[in-house]
Amino acid sequence: MEQSLSYLKSLTQNIFDASNQPTILNASNLLYQFYQEFDTFPDKQKDIHLLHGIALSQEHAGDCIKDAKRTIHFINGVFEVITQSIQKFPNTPIRILYAGCGPYAPLILPLLAFFESSQLAITLIDINQSSIKTLTGIIDQLDCQDYIEDILVTDAITYQPKNDYQFHIILTETMFHALTEEPQVAITQNLSQFLIPDGFFIPERITLSLGYSLFGKEPYLNQYNNTYIVKNEANKNRVPLQPLFSIDRDINSTQPFSFESNWITITKDFQEAPDVCIYTFIKVSPSYHLAYEDSLITNPFCITSLYTIQNQPFKIKYQTTNVPSWNIISYKSKQNLS
Ligand SMILES: C[S@@+](CC[C@H](N)C(=O)[O-])C[C@H]1O[C@@H](n2cnc3c(N)ncnc32)[C@H](O)[C@@H]1O
């Protein structure tokens, strides 16, 4: 396999043309294989526990490419937003910050050959040292250094650009389903202040909703050992969803993010839909989104069962301190049940 930017461009053309599950899967597999040809630096840090979430090891970050629809829709969304930015902000290089780029920066490197290096000024950051070392080697081998303004090991939750620098596009995919485990929320809180007023944050918006279901019958993307199947095509048990909150570039940055619902009372029989679930919808860019069960990062997430709560009023609570997570507060015991 060729390790050149022009070959990568041909793979990206496949990505643009992919329109159904087999072609999306094939396009992301070819992209993953392309990156396997490069040397990787040994990862001594592995998963890193930060103040507001876990940063994935080099290996796990690299594997994210295999979450096929995620990868393909993000690449398409980034291309759309770069193209719109070039029209919106003519005669200036488009300044892009890619936070949590991992070892392959797979949401931007495949797009470089579609632009002149004078059109883009890209800053790449990741907290994992080996990921940045591996990526630096790949950039050298692809001879695309002219597109890259800066590449550094730093924490995106506290990162401050030099000299009041602001970006036209900020891109970060540092999340897991229901915004658990990884620090997407805290990173969005810090970075959104460095976006110019008409700039683009990718993803544009992440919306979480509450629903009740029989979790074992929920459709979800099952992806392991090279299988890629959506189990349980339709779930008649799912009760209509209620939106909980969204995060976007307007997120409040002044304090750690948290969410607490009002008291919830389930008055009717719940046997058909006993599980309290969170559903994640990602608007990547103006034209691309990831719906429930489209990807590992939008799969449904079960907090607890109503059988555990036993007809008591309850609240659901989300917090981002330490490891982002969901909890149930029961009225009777006022204690965590999950
Ligand atoms: C889910 S992986 C995504 C990798 C790649 N961008 C992709 O989309 O396939 C998240 C990456 O973000 C990095 N990361 C997580 N939290 C970070 C933080 N606070 N600062 C910098 N990088 C972070 C991890 O080290 C990991 O490489």
The ligand as an SDF file (V2000), in Angstrom:
LIG
                    3D

 27 29  0  0  0  0  0  0  0  0999 V2000
  -11.8910    9.0270   21.0450 C   0  0  0  0  0  0  0  0  0  0  0  0
  -10.1830    9.2890   20.6530 S   0  0  0  0  0  0  0  0  0  0  0  0
  -10.3770    9.9950   19.0500 C   0  0  0  0  0  0  0  0  0  0  0  0
   -9.1550    9.8620   18.1950 C   0  0  0  0  0  0  0  0  0  0  0  0
   -9.3060   10.4920   16.8180 C   0  0  0  0  0  0  0  0  0  0  0  0
   -9.4310   11.9300   16.9210 N   0  0  0  0  0  0  0  0  0  0  0  0
  -10.4940    9.9540   16.0940 C   0  0  0  0  0  0  0  0  0  0  0  0
  -11.4650   10.7030   15.9460 O   0  0  0  0  0  0  0  0  0  0  0  0
  -10.4930    8.8080   15.6470 O   0  0  0  0  0  0  0  0  0  0  0  0
   -9.8800   10.6720   21.7020 C   0  0  0  0  0  0  0  0  0  0  0  0
   -8.4650   11.2130   21.7030 C   0  0  0  0  0  0  0  0  0  0  0  0
   -8.4880   12.3930   22.4900 O   0  0  0  0  0  0  0  0  0  0  0  0
   -7.3970   12.4190   23.3560 C   0  0  0  0  0  0  0  0  0  0  0  0
   -7.7810   13.2080   24.5310 N   0  0  0  0  0  0  0  0  0  0  0  0
   -8.7580   12.9100   25.4210 C   0  0  0  0  0  0  0  0  0  0  0  0
   -8.8180   13.8690   26.3600 N   0  0  0  0  0  0  0  0  0  0  0  0
   -7.8920   14.7830   26.0360 C   0  0  0  0  0  0  0  0  0  0  0  0
   -7.4970   16.0060   26.6210 C   0  0  0  0  0  0  0  0  0  0  0  0
   -8.0700   16.4750   27.7270 N   0  0  0  0  0  0  0  0  0  0  0  0
   -6.5040   16.7060   26.0470 N   0  0  0  0  0  0  0  0  0  0  0  0
   -5.9030   16.2450   24.9140 C   0  0  0  0  0  0  0  0  0  0  0  0
   -6.2400   15.0950   24.3160 N   0  0  0  0  0  0  0  0  0  0  0  0
   -7.2280   14.3610   24.8670 C   0  0  0  0  0  0  0  0  0  0  0  0
   -7.0920   10.9710   23.6640 C   0  0  0  0  0  0  0  0  0  0  0  0
   -5.7440   10.8450   24.0800 O   0  0  0  0  0  0  0  0  0  0  0  0
   -7.4050   10.3170   22.3160 C   0  0  0  0  0  0  0  0  0  0  0  0
   -6.2680   10.3290   21.5040 O   0  0  0  0  0  0  0  0  0  0  0  0
  1  2  1  0
  2  3  1  0
  2 10  1  0
  3  4  1  0
  4  5  1  0
  5  6  1  0
  5  7  1  0
  7  8  2  0
  7  9  1  0
 10 11  1  0
 11 12  1  0
 11 26  1  0
 12 13  1  0
 13 14  1  0
 13 24  1  0
 14 15  1  0
 14 23  1  0
 15 16  2  0
 16 17  1  0
 17 18  1  0
 17 23  2  0
 18 19  1  0
 18 20  2  0
 20 21  1  0
 21 22  2  0
 22 23  1  0
 24 25  1  0
 24 26  1  0
 26 27  1  0
M  CHG  2   2   1   9  -1
M  END
$$$$
